[in-house]
Amino acid sequence: MRTKKDYLIIYLKGIAMGAADIVPGVSGGTIAFISGIYEELINSIAAFKPELLKTLFKEGFVAVWQKVNGNFLATLIAGIMTSILLFAQLIRHLLDSQPLFVWSFFFGLVLASVFILFNNIHRWRGQEMVALLTGIFLSGVVYFLPTTTAANITPSYIFFCAALAICAMILPGISGSYVLVLLGVYRFMLDALHCFDFNIIAIFIGGAVIGLLCFAHFLKFLLNNYRNPALALLTGFVAGSLVKIWPWSLLPEDSCFLAHYFYPILLIITGGTLVILIETLGRRSAKNK
């Protein structure tokens, strides 16, 4: 039985996931993974099946809520939505004005995540190594794809982009936001959030829900039947994303040591330390269940 403190921690993890998902190149799935809630999240989403209608009519809404782990999902989603609504504009401003500092912080976060994920794989064999290298390759392919500009963004295109991006968001290391950048709708959706364009937001949410429900069942199957290779594949996704968020890729020629090296390295250490703290809290929380 979870306490109010447990739900507060889940809410804060949701806030961290939402903030990560806003940044192109960083995945909220990574936060879920290192904080110890990834498999519970996948299992909860995969619990949404057609059979729930039968449960609803026979046993009522409370039974359905319990089957889908409603308290957990509602708390996590509340944290994600809070983060998106509060920080979307701030992060957009920081990406424009201080990109080196933003990427440095998230590079440290993702780099530390890779080491933690490696430790979660208890046995390394040939298939785990193949899965790891496949994950790194696929992640790299995604980040080297040329971006497109969607001149005429239609409702059906928004729906499609949302379904595709949410599949990326739930994967550690594959940034849903970056997928939106590739598809040419990232800025468009940030503007829609900023202006509270509820029609656009509703279409996007609809596509995201459909994509999420379909993809979660596949991930649950992999984790239940091929756990170690699946974890190695996910670790590869995270490791491959480091190429995209390398903070010094756009360093100016007249670089200053403090502004362009010392502070970024400090932020990398800060991001890495934060990940270790999140992972430690997640491990302690799992032990106390």
N, C-alpha and C positions, 0 to 999 in steps of 0.2 A: 504494500500500500504506500503510494507516494505521499510525501508531506508537502506543505506549502513551499518549503525551502527547495525541495526537488523541482517543483514546477517553476519556481523563480529561476533556477539554474537553466532549465530547459528554455525558458523565455529568453534569457541572456544568450544562450547558444543560438537561438533563432535570430536574434539581433546581429550576432557575428556572422551568421550565414547570409543574412540579407545584405549586410555591408560588403561581404566578399562577392556576392553575385552581381552587385552593381558595377564592379570594376572589371573591365575587359581583360581577360588573362588569368583571373582568379576564380576559383570554384567554391560555391557554398557547400558542395558535396565534400570537399576536402575538410572543411570545418566540422561537418557532421561526422566524418570518418575519425578524425583525431580526437574528437570530444566524446566518442563512445556511444553515439546514438545512430550511427549509419544503418546498421542492420535492423534496429527497431523501426527506423523510419521506412525502410524498404518493405518490411513485413507489414507495417500498418497501412501503407498505401496499397500493397498487393491484396489486402483484405477486402478491398472494394471489388466485389464480384456480383454478377446477376442474382446469385442466391440470396443476397442481402434483402431483396424485395420480398422474398418468401419469409425471411426472418422478421421483417418489418410488419407484415400482415399477421403473422402468427404470434410473435413475442413482443412486438412493440418497438418504439424508437430507442428505448434505453438499451435493449439487447443489441441493436445494431451499433449503437454508440460504443458499447463495450467491445464488440467484435472488431471494430476498426481502430481501437485504442484512441477514442475520440478526445479524451482529456490531453493526451500527449500531443496529438496532431494539432488540436486547436491552440494549445499553448505555443507550440513551435511556430505555427503559421502566424500567430499574433506577433511574435517577436520578429519574424521576417518582414511582415508588412509594416511594423513600426519602424524598422530600420530603413526600408525603402522610402517610406514617406518622409522620414526625418533627414536622411543622409544623402538621398539621390542628388539634390542640388549642391550640397557641400562637396561631395566626392567629384561631381562634374567640374566644380570650380577648381578643386585641388589638382585634378588631372590636367587642367588647362594651365594653371599658374605654377604648380610645383610638381611636375610629373616625376622628376628624379627622386624626390622624397617619398612619394606615394609608392612608386615601383620598388624602392629599396625596402620599405616596410613589408610589402607583400612578398618580395623575394625571400626575405628572412623567414616569413611565415611558411611559405611553401617549401623552402629548403629544409627547415626543421621537420616539416611534415613527412618528407621523404624518408628521413632516418627513422622516424617513429613507425611508419608503415612497414619498413623493412623488418623491424623488430616484431611486428605482428604476424609475420610469416614464419611458422615454426620449422618448416622443412623445405629445403631448396633442392629440387631435382631438375632434370632436363626440361620437363613441361613447365615448371615455374619460371625457368630462365627464358624459355621461348615466349611465355605469356608476358614477362616483364619487358623484353625487347620489342614485342608486338605493341604493347601499350605505349612505350617511348616513341616508336615509329609513327603510330596513328596520331598521337598527340602532336608530334612535330609536323605531320602532314597538315593537320587542321590549322596550325598557327602560321604555316607558310603559304596557305591558300591566298590568292589575291582577293582583296575586298571588292565588293560591288556597291554601286549606288542605285537604290531603288527610286527611280524618278516618280513613278505613279504607284504609290502604295495603296493597294486595295484591301478591303476587309478580309477577303479570302487569303491574301498573301500574309497579312498580319497573323491570322489563325495558323497558317502553315509554319511561319517563323517561330511562333510561340511553342508549338508542338515540338519542333526540332530543338529549340533552345532549352526547353525544360529537360529533355533527355540528356543534354550536355550538362546542365546545372546539377543533376543528380549524380553525375559521374565525378568522382574526385579527380581534379587535375584538368578537366575539360570545362572551360568557362562558357556558360550560357550567354553571358554578355558579349563575349568575343564572337560567338556564333552570330549574334544579332549584328555585330559590326560587319562580319563577313557578308551577311545578307542585306546590309544597307539600311537597317531599321533601328539601330541602337540609339542614335540621337533623336530620331522620331519618337521613340517610346519614352525617352527621358523627358522630352518636351510635353508629351501627353500626360505624364505623371505630374510634371510641374504645373500644368494648366488644368489639372483635374478633368481631362477629357474622358468622361465615364464610358462613352460609347466605344472608344478605342480600347480603353482598359478592359472593358467587359469582353470584347472579342479576343483580346490577348489572353485573358484568364481562361476563357473557354478552350482555346487551343492548348494552353498549358495543361489544363486538367486532363484532356483527352490523351495528350502525349505522355503525361506522367503515369496515368493508370495503365496504359499499354506497356510502357517500358519497365515499370516496377516489377511486373510479373516475371519478365525475362531475367532481371537482376536477381530476384529471389531464387529462381531456379538455379542460376549459376552459383550463388553463395551456398545453397543447400546441397548441391550435388558435386560441385567442383570448387570447394572453398579455397584451398591454397592457390591453385592457378588463377582463380578469380581475383584474389587479393593481390597476387603478383601483377596481374593485368592492370588493376586499379592503381597500384604503386607506379607502374610504368607511365600511366596517364599523367600522374602528378609530376614525376621526374621530367617528362617531356615538356611540360608546361613552363619549366624554368627558362627555356630558351626565349620564350616570348616576353617574359617579364624581367629579363636581364636589365638592371637599372641604368647601366652606362652605355646602352646602345646608341643613345642620341646625345652623347656628351659633347659640348661645344669645345672648340679648339683653345679658346682662352679660359681654360678651366681653373677654378680656384680650389686649393687643397681643402679648406674647411667646408665650403659649400658643396663641392662636387665629389669629395672622397670621405672626409671625416664624418660629417653628419649622416650621409647615406649608410656608411658602415655601422654607425651607431643605431640607425633605424633598422638595419638588417638584424643586428643583435637583439634589439627590442622585439621585433616581430618573431624571431626564433624563440626568445624567452617566453613570450605570450603563448605560443603554441605548446611549449612544454608545460606551462601552468594549466592550460586548458586540458591537455591530455592527462595530466596528473589528477585533476579534478574529476575527469570522466572515469578514470580507472578506480578512484576511490568510491565514486557514486555507484559504479557497477558492483564493487565488492560489498557495499552496504545493502544491496537489494536482497 
